[in-house]
């Protein structure tokens, strides 16, 4: 009997997936949209900067998008001589005077809400009030704020700008900071409590270092919002020496409406502190925003 060997079974070749390599294809549409959006953002900034170094005659005689052949600093000199340092000082006083108390109070309130909110009915009610504050826009509260400031005899003062700015900065700050403090492991608090640390020590020695990106993010956001604020200075101040930069920029534009390079020079000087603030806290700001997305 002759043994016949069976033919070896053919190994079926795996069909090549049609979708293989799809993820490696360049996204031309997304890239084109990104470049288009970059041009939309960059071109106005480029035009503002180059125009601020032009003379008024050169601005009307040449192409607006061409850089100046002979850059001049006369526009910046004109802006600085028009009480710009006083307006800058007022904006710094209002921003620092509102941001520092708002962030400090919000951080302590968020810590109290997270640590004892579950056992305290009063703190739960306070947290609900903070959340309700997010639903009230500034425009809807301008008239009550104006009447309160008049009753307190604070009209036409920097304090009249600082107090409402603190009130409107607290709700969002408490919401953001409480979410970050809630992610701090409870075991760390219990370990410090066993070592004899009180609540204030745990607040500043444990919660603050671990939530520093969130604190920096909230600080920069509130500083930019208050720095660019226009409605409160317009309603609550009257004297020229109490104007902040956005309001002074508006009046400066009305005073020199024809001198476009001078107006744009004032825009550049107004924006420089914002760029410096972003450059200083960029790493912490991006860290805080990235962590917030993951929550």
Beta strands, then each sheet from edge to edge (+ up, - down):
end
